[in-house]
Amino acid sequence: MKRSISGLGAILTALGLAIAMSGSAGATVHRRPGKFPTSISLPEGFQPEGIAIGPGPFAFIGSMADGSIYRADLRTGRGAIISRGPGTPALGMKIDPGGRLFVAGGTGGDARILDSHTGRVLASYRLATGKAFVNDVILTNGAAWFTDSTNPVLYKLPLRGRQLPAAAQRIPLTGDLVYGDGFNANGITPTPDGRGLIVVQSNTGRLFRVDWSGAVASYGG
C-alpha cells in the first residue's frame, strides 16, 4: 500500500496535479486562470489509493474505503464518482487502450473490469476465498496479472481482444519469494525485456523476477 501511495504522488507531480486526501461532498477545484488545476479535493472520506490515467485527459482514482471509482478531467479538474464500489477497496488499477479499467479488490479478494466511459461493471472475478489482499495489477503478455499480498500466488486473466475470460487462473509462486508476516507481493510491472514480471515484496523490500509459470528468482541475492 505504501508503494501505491508513493506512486500516486509521483504521477500527480508529473501532471502538475495534487489530489487532496479529503474534501467536501463535491469535488473542489483550485486553478489559476489559463492554467491546469493545482489541486482537486475528493469527496469526504474517499480515501484514494490506486490511480490510472487515460484514455484522453482523465484520471481514475480508486477508494480504499468502499471501492468507488472517481473520474477527474485533468484539464478542468472537475469530476464525479462514475462507479459505486461494492464496499471493499479499490487498490491497484490499470486501463487498456480500449478504455477498460482493471481494478484490484484488496481484502475483497476480487477483481473488477469497468467501462471507463460509463462506469459499468463489465466483469467481476472472485480470485480468492478466505483471507486475501489483491493489491496491484499489470497488463502485459496478453493478460491482466494481479498480486496477492497475503497468498503466494498471481492471478491471471487471459485477454483475447475484447473478449473477457469466464474465470481467472491461479498461478502459484515458487522459488525465492517466501511469504512472511505483513504485506508480501505488492507492486508488479513487466521486465525490460518483456519476458517476465518484476514483483516487489513490501515487508522485505526485495525485488523478484517472475516468469509466466510463477517461478521466482531474486534480484541481488
C-alpha positions in Angstrom: 0.0 0.0 0.0 2.9 2.4 0.7 4.2 1.7 -2.8 0.8 2.6 -4.4 0.5 5.9 -2.4 4.1 6.9 -3.3 3.4 6.1 -7.0 0.3 8.2 -6.8 2.3 11.2 -5.7 4.9 10.7 -8.4 2.3 10.6 -11.2 0.4 13.6 -9.9 3.6 15.6 -9.6 4.4 14.8 -13.2 1.0 16.0 -14.2 1.1 19.2 -12.1 -1.9 18.0 -10.1 -2.3 17.3 -6.4 -5.3 15.2 -5.2 -6.2 16.0 -1.6 -6.9 13.2 0.8 -10.3 14.6 1.8 -12.6 17.4 0.9 -16.2 18.4 0.6 -19.0 16.1 -0.5 -18.4 17.5 -4.0 -15.0 18.0 -5.6 -13.4 21.4 -5.0 -11.1 22.7 -7.8 -8.3 25.1 -7.4 -6.9 26.6 -10.5 -5.1 29.7 -11.8 -6.6 31.5 -14.9 -5.4 29.8 -18.1 -3.7 27.1 -16.1 -4.3 23.4 -15.3 -5.8 22.7 -11.8 -3.3 22.7 -9.0 -5.4 20.6 -6.7 -8.7 18.6 -6.6 -10.4 17.7 -3.3 -12.1 14.3 -3.5 -15.4 13.6 -1.7 -15.3 13.4 2.1 -13.9 10.1 3.4 -13.0 8.8 -0.1 -9.5 7.5 0.9 -7.8 7.5 -2.5 -5.2 4.8 -3.3 -4.8 3.5 -6.9 -4.8 5.7 -9.9 -4.9 5.2 -13.7 -4.5 7.7 -16.5 -6.4 7.8 -19.8 -7.7 7.3 -22.4 -8.0 11.0 -23.0 -7.3 13.6 -20.3 -8.8 11.7 -17.4 -7.5 10.3 -14.2 -9.3 7.4 -12.4 -8.9 7.2 -8.7 -10.0 4.2 -6.5 -11.3 4.4 -3.0 -9.8 2.3 -0.2 -13.0 3.0 1.8 -15.6 1.3 -0.4 -14.1 0.7 -3.9 -15.8 3.5 -5.7 -14.1 5.0 -8.8 -13.8 8.7 -9.2 -13.1 10.2 -12.7 -11.4 13.6 -12.9 -10.9 15.7 -16.0 -7.3 16.8 -15.8 -8.0 19.9 -18.0 -10.7 21.3 -15.8 -10.2 19.5 -12.5 -13.9 18.6 -12.4 -15.1 15.1 -11.9 -17.5 12.7 -10.3 -17.9 9.1 -9.0 -18.7 7.0 -12.0 -18.9 3.6 -10.3 -20.1 3.0 -6.7 -18.0 0.4 -5.0 -19.0 -3.0 -3.5 -17.9 -1.9 0.0 -14.4 -3.4 -0.3 -11.3 -1.5 -1.5 -10.2 -0.4 -5.0 -6.4 -0.6 -4.9 -4.1 -1.0 -7.9 -5.6 -0.1 -11.3 -4.7 -0.2 -14.9 -6.5 0.9 -18.1 -6.2 -0.6 -21.5 -6.2 1.2 -24.9 -9.9 0.4 -25.3 -10.8 2.1 -22.1 -11.4 -0.9 -19.9 -10.4 -0.3 -16.3 -8.9 -3.2 -14.3 -9.3 -2.9 -10.5 -7.7 -4.9 -7.7 -10.1 -5.5 -4.9 -7.8 -5.8 -1.8 -9.4 -7.5 1.1 -12.4 -8.3 -1.1 -10.3 -11.0 -2.8 -11.7 -10.0 -6.1 -11.1 -8.0 -9.3 -13.4 -5.9 -11.4 -13.3 -4.6 -15.0 -15.1 -1.4 -15.7 -16.1 0.6 -18.7 -14.2 3.8 -18.0 -16.6 5.8 -20.1 -19.8 4.8 -18.3 -18.6 3.2 -15.1 -20.5 0.0 -15.9 -19.0 -3.2 -14.5 -18.1 -5.4 -17.5 -17.0 -8.4 -15.4 -16.1 -9.3 -11.8 -14.0 -12.2 -10.6 -13.7 -14.0 -7.3 -10.0 -14.5 -7.1 -9.6 -15.9 -3.6 -11.8 -17.2 -0.8 -10.8 -16.6 2.8 -8.1 -14.1 3.8 -6.7 -12.2 0.8 -5.3 -8.8 -0.2 -5.4 -8.4 -4.0 -3.1 -5.5 -4.3 -1.9 -4.5 -7.7 -2.4 -5.3 -11.4 -0.4 -5.0 -14.7 -1.5 -5.6 -18.3 1.2 -7.5 -20.3 1.7 -10.6 -22.4 -1.9 -10.8 -23.3 -3.2 -10.9 -19.8 -4.0 -9.0 -16.6 -1.8 -10.1 -13.7 -2.8 -9.4 -10.1 -0.7 -9.7 -7.0 -2.0 -11.0 -3.6 -0.1 -9.7 -0.6 -1.5 -12.5 1.6 -1.3 -15.6 -0.5 1.7 -16.6 -2.6 0.0 -16.6 -6.0 -0.6 -14.4 -9.0 -4.0 -14.3 -10.6 -4.1 -14.2 -14.4 -6.9 -13.0 -16.6 -6.1 -14.0 -20.2 -7.3 -11.4 -22.7 -8.1 -12.0 -26.3 -9.1 -8.8 -28.0 -12.3 -7.5 -26.4 -13.2 -11.0 -25.1 -13.1 -11.4 -21.3 -12.4 -14.8 -19.7 -15.0 -16.7 -17.7 -12.6 -17.1 -14.8 -9.2 -16.2 -13.6 -6.2 -18.6 -13.5 -4.4 -19.1 -10.2 -0.6 -19.1 -10.7 1.3 -20.4 -7.6 4.6 -18.5 -6.9 7.5 -20.9 -6.5 11.2 -20.4 -5.8 12.9 -17.5 -4.0 9.9 -15.5 -2.9 8.9 -16.6 0.6 5.9 -15.1 2.2 6.1 -13.8 5.8 4.1 -11.6 8.2 2.7 -8.3 6.8 2.4 -7.3 3.1 4.2 -9.6 0.7 3.9 -9.3 -3.1 2.7 -5.9 -3.9 3.7 -3.8 -7.0 4.1 -5.5 -10.3 5.5 -4.5 -13.7 6.9 -6.2 -16.8 10.6 -6.9 -17.1 12.5 -4.6 -19.5 12.8 -7.5 -22.0 9.1 -8.3 -21.7 9.8 -11.9 -20.9 8.5 -11.9 -17.3 7.4 -9.8 -14.4 9.1 -7.8 -11.6 7.4 -8.0 -8.2 8.3 -6.1 -5.1 7.9 -7.7 -1.6 6.8 -4.9 0.7 7.7 -6.5 4.0 11.3 -7.3 3.0 12.0 -4.5 0.4 13.2 -7.0 -2.1 12.6 -7.3 -5.9 11.9 -10.6 -7.7 11.7 -11.7 -11.3 8.7 -14.0 -12.0 8.3 -15.9 -15.2 4.9 -16.7 -16.8 4.7 -20.0 -14.9 5.2 -18.4 -11.5 8.8 -19.4 -11.0 10.6 -16.7 -8.9 14.2 -15.6 -8.8 15.5 -12.9 -6.6 17.4 -9.8 -7.7 20.6 -9.1 -5.9 20.8 -12.3 -3.9 
